[in-house]
């Protein structure tokens, strides 16, 4: 419980690199592991936890942010601390890795605040709903057709009303892959496709028509999210039944503003572990509501379940195969989907998460423990 003189006295910053079960790929990248940077901040007898999916280098950045800005501060002064981190990192290259480091620290501050008050973070933020719809996401381009179909139909059997597959390596072949998925799923489950910016504008228009015929209702990053003109082209000229989604690479608030002002999306995505944390997630949610856009949370279901139960324009949360697996491995209290729906646990304070330190040790690649001296 909070007392008048509680301040952040110590922290632990860690990084864990966890191999994927098999090599994975999407339209523009290949990978065989995922790195999670965690931040634990302690004030009084409470410890808050935040994390970000990023590169190990972000752990060192988070350590410096904590040492220079966070230690000794009142953990309730989150706006001031966030502003201080922004200013300190101005010349570091604020978008990108720095944003993910800020995110991990900011999430930990919000979690700490809720724990010091002895309440779930959802209660602190204010509840809009008790649960949020999730969609199963994976379907990597590195999968065989059998692997692809087995994964997506498995999610449908588990109760997910929508599933997402990766495309983008071969536009012609992608049409056939989507057709096979539709045949395997039947008619009830929605199909989302994600090109990760791999297509050009003409390819995107070309494929969107047959995709719509196979019941695709969501086309994510058909072109690069930096190509706002191209995204708007798809919004205006693609099939009306196919929504254009982008925003997972929002690192600073202006990234969100520019997408919205360009009328470049039907669904605005956001990732709390990239956009600068909960502080900026809430601002981007407000922006979506002001512009009458649905908001979709990109991956990190154990954080986004809480945030999207508070955010009025929230549509769904991506239940990404790698992240739901990693969160179950690393965190006690990780949120798991039930019948395609995420339910934050109202009995646990904060985000309801604690690091499984012993389980994570074999994956750990960095640790630092700054403290007030």
N, C-alpha and C positions, 0 to 999 in steps of 0.2 A: 504494500500500500504506500502511496506517495506521502512524503513529508516535505516540509517547506524548503529544506536545504539539499534535497537529492539532486545530484548531478551525475553525468556519465563519468565513471571513475576508471573503467577498464574495458577492453575490447579483445576479441579474438577474430582474426581474419584468416580464412582457410580457402584453399582451392582443391577440388577433387576432379580428377580426369577419369571418366568411366568409359570403358570400351563399349561400343554397340554390340548387339548380339551377332549381327552380320554386317558387312560393309553396306553403307547406305548412300543414296544419291537422289538428287532432285533434278530440276531442269538446268541448273547452273553450277552445282557444287557436288562434291563427293566427300564423305567423312567416315571415320571409323571409331570416333570417340566424341564425347561431349564433356565440357568442363563447366563446373559449377563453382562460383565464388560465393562463400558464405561470410556473413558479418554478424557477430554477436556483440551487443552493447549492454553493459551492466551499470545500473544505477540503483543504489540501495540494495534490496534483496531480490530485485527483478532483473531478468536478462531477456532482451529482445533479439529476435532472429530475423535476418533478411538474407536474400540470396539472389543471384543473377546468373543466367546462362551466358557465358562470355568466354574470354581467353584468360589464361593464367595471369597475364600481364595486368589485368584489371585488379587483381588482389593487391599488388603493390601500390596501385593508385588509391585503392580504398584505404590502405594503411596510412598513407600520407594525408588523405582527407580527414581521417579520424584524429591523427596526431595534431594537425594544425587547426582544425575547426571544431571537432566534436567533443573531445575530452574536456571535462570541466564545465560543459554547458548544461543548462537545464534541458532535459530531454523533451519537455513539453513545448519548447520554442522551436518547433520543426520548421516553420517558415523562415526564421532567421538563420538556422543552421543550413537549410537548403540554399538560401541565397548566398551564404558564405562559401559553400562548396562550389557554386556556380562561379563566383568571383575568383576564387583561388585557381580554378582550372581553366580560366579564360585562355591562357596561352599554351595549354596542354593539347588543344584540339578537342573542344567540348563535345561535339557529336561523336558517337562511336563508343570506343572503349571507356572513355571517361564517363559517358552517360550511364553505362552499365555499372561502373563502380559507384557512382552517386546513387543509382537505384538501389543497390544492395544496402548501402548505409541508410538511405531514407526509409526503406521498408523495415529495417531493424528498428529505427526510431519510432515508427508508428506501432509496431508490435510491442516495443518496450512501453510506450505510453499506455496502451490498452492493458498490458499486464500489471503495470503499476496501479491502475485503477481497478484491477481485478475483474475485468469484463472482456468478452469477445470483441475483436476489432469490429465486427459487424454491428454490434450494439453501439460502439463509439461513433462509427460513421453514420449510423441510422439506416434502418432496414427498409428496402423497397419490396423485397420478396424473400421467401424462405429458401428458395432453391433456384438454380439456373440450368437451362438446357446445355448439354455438351454435345459435341460431334466428334466421332472417331476420326483420327487423322494419322496418316502414314502413307501406305500405298506407294512406296518409293520406286523411282524409275529403275533402280537396281534389282527390284524383285522380278522373279519370273511371273508369268501370268498366273500360275497356280498359287504362288505365294500371295500375290496381289488379291486374288479372289478369296482365298482362305481368310486373309486378314479382314477384308471389308465385310464379307458375309458373317464372319465371327462377331464383329461389332453389331451388325444388324440383329443377330440372334440375342445379343446381350441387351437389346432394347434401344440402341441409338437410332434416332429417326433420320440422321444424316451422317454420311461418311465422306472423307476427303482423300483423294489420290493425287500423287505428283505426276506432272506431265512436263513436256518441254524439250525432250531430247530429239524427237522426231514427230513433227506435226501430223503427218499422214498416219504414222503408226499409232499416235495417241488416240485418233478417232476410233481405231479398231479396239484399242485397250478399253476405252470407255464403253464401247458397244458390248464387249464381253462382260464387263462389270455389271452393266444394266441387265443383261440376260441372267446373270447369276443372282442378282439381288431381287429380281422381280420388280414390281411397280411401286411398292410402298415407300421404300427408303430413298431419300434425296441423295443425289451425288453432287459433291463439290469437287472442283478441279483447281489445282494450284500450279502455275507455270514458273513461279519464282522469277518472273521477268525474262524468261528465256525466249519468248516469241517477239517478232517485230509486229508492227501495227497490222499489216496485211495478213500475216499468219493468224493473228488473233481474231480478226474478223472472219477469216476463212473457216477456222475451226469452231467458232462460237455457234454457227448455224447447226451443224450436225450435233454438236454437244446438246443444244436445246432440244433436238429431236429425241435424244436419249434421256431426257429428263434432267439434265444438269441445270441446277438453279443458282450456282455460285461459281464465278470465274475469278480466281485470286491472282493478282499480279500477272495479267496476261502479257503486259510489257513491264519494263522496269518502273518501280514506283517513282523514280526520278523523272520519268516521261509523263508529266501531268497532261500534256496535250494528247498523247496517245491514249491514256486512260479515259480522258473525256470523250475521245472518239468512240471508244467501246461503250461508254455509258449512253451516248446519244444514238449510236447506229447499230449496236448489237441487239440481239433478240430481247424483247422486253421481259421475258421470263428468266433471263440470266442476269443476276446481280453482279456488278463489278466490285471487288473488295481489295483494299490495300491499306497500309498503315503500320504494318509490323515493324518497319524501319523508321518510325518516328523516334528520333533521338532527342529533339528539342521541340519546344512548343510551336515554333514557326513551321516545322515540318508538317504538323497537323493543320495549322492555319492555311498553308499553301495548298494542300490537298483539297480542303473544303472550299476555299475561295475559287479554285479552278473548276469546281463541280466535277471532280475527277473520280468520285466513288459513289456507289450506291450504299455501301457498307463501309464505315470507318473502323479500321482495326487499330488496336493499340496493344503494346506489350509493356507491362509495368517494369520488367527487368531491363528494358532498353530506354524507356522514355524519361528516365530520371526518378523513377519510384512512384509511390502512392501519391505524393504531393502533385506531381504532374499528371498522373492518371486521372485524378479527380477533375483537374482543369480541362483535360481533353474530353472527358465525359460530358462536362458542361457544354463544351463547344459542339459536340455532337447533338446534344439536346436542343441547343439554340438553333441549329441548322436543320433540325428534323431528320437526322440521320441515325439509323441503328448503329450500335457500337458492338464490336465483337472483340473478345480478348484473345490474343495470340499466345497459346501454350501456357506453361506454368500454372496448371490447374489448381494447385494447393494454395496459391495466392489469389488467383483470379476468381475462384469460387466465391470468396468473401466479397471482393470488390464489386463483382457483377451482381451480387444480391443487394448491393447498396445503390448502384448506378441506375438511374431511371431508364436511359436509352439502351441498356445492355440487352443484346439479343441472344448471345451464346458464348461458350468458352471452348476453345480448341483443346480437345483431349488428345494431345500429341503422344504418339507411341513411346518415344524416347523419354519424354519428361515424366509421364505418369509412372514409367518403370523406375527412373532415377529417384523420383521423390519417394516412392515406396521403399527404396533401398536405403536412402540417406536420412529420412525424416520420420520420426514417430508422429503420428497424427496426420500423415499425408491424406489428402482427400481422394477418395475413390468414387467413380461413377456407379450409380445404381439405376439400372434401367435407363441409361443415357442421361441421367440428371445428377448434378453435383449439389450436395447439401453441406454447408459449413456446420461444424460441430458446435452447438451453442453451449456445451458444457465446459469448453476449454478456453482459457483466456488468450487474448491476442489472436494470432492466426492459428493457434492450436498446434504449433509445430515445435519439435525439439530435435536436435541433431542426434543421430545414432552414431556417436563418436567411434565406438569400437568397430561398428560395421563399415564405417567410411575410411578407417585408417589405411587400408591397403590401397586405396585410390588417391590418397592425399599427396599433393605435389607442392603445397605451400602452407606455411602457418606463421603468423606473427601475432604478438600479444601486447599491443601498446597499452600503457596505463598512465594515470596521473602520477607524477613523481614528487 
